[in-house]
Amino acid sequence: MNDNSVGKAVNDIYVDGAKTDNGSGASIYPEKLNAQISVPLGTNTSVLQTEPMGILLGARMVAELEIGNKSIPILTDSKSALLILDSWGWFGSAAKR
């Protein structure tokens, strides 16, 4: 894929993680592609572990789409997940915005 075919098709990517009595998982929703991808993470995963996984899945999607220099926002409602990833040095100062 190239910048022209995908760059116009992808805008914001929403990510989330959740835990229920039945298990936990992470999901990504690339808004303009109108697709949702969910990944089960088992029953022993905490919410604090699912949220960063959602962000990493969103980043992986952007990388796999080979968008090039286009910026694609990955949106999360979890400041703690951003702080965790930032402490690992993965997102630089993104968690401080």
N, C-alpha and C positions, 0 to 999 in steps of 0.2 A: 504494500500500500504506500501511497505517497501523500505529501502535504495537501494536494488538491482534492483527493478523493475522501480522505478521512478528516482532515483538519476542519472542513466545513461541517462535517457530520457530528463532531464531538464538541460539546461545550463544557458544562460542569459535570463532574462525576461526584455523586453523593455516595457516601460510605457509612456503614453502621455495623455494630456488633450487638449481640443480644444473648441472654441466657434465660432459659425456661426450665421447668421441672423435667422436660423431656430431653434437654440438651442445649447446646449453644452453637452459635454460628456467626458468620460475617457475610455481609452482602454489599454489592456495589450496584449502582444504578447510573449508567451514563445517560443523562437526560435526553439528549437529542437522538440517541440510538434506540430509545424506548425499549430497553432490555434490562432485565434484572438478573444478576448472577449471585447465587447464594452458595456458600460453602459450609457444610456442617463441620463442627469442630469437636464433637464428642460431648460427653457428660461431665468431664472433669476440668473443663476450661472455664476460667472466670470471665466476668464481663470485662475486667481490666485487660485480659488477654485478647478478647474478641475485637475490641475497638481498634487496636493497632493493626490487627490482621486485616480488617476492612480497608484501612489506609494503604497497607502494603499491596492488597489486591488491586486497589485503584491505581497505584503507581505501576504495578505490573501491566495493567491494561494499557496505560498510556505508553509504556515502553514497547509492548507488543504491537501497537497500532502504528509504530514508526512514524510519528507525527512530525518529527524534526524539531524546528525551533519554536513551534507554537506552544504557548503556555496553556495548560489545561488545569483549571482549579479542581482540587480534590477537597470536597467539603465534608466536614465531620462535626458532630455536636459534642465531641469528647476532647476537652482541653487536656485532661490527664493523659490520653493516648498521644497527643502531640508532644507533651512534655517528656514522656517516656522515649519516643522516637528521637526527640531533640537531644536527650541525654546520651543517646547512642551515637549522635553525630550524623544522623541520616538526613535531617531536613534543615540543618543550619539554624537560622533565626526564625524559621517559619512558625514555630510554636509560640513565639513572643509577640506575634501580631495580634 
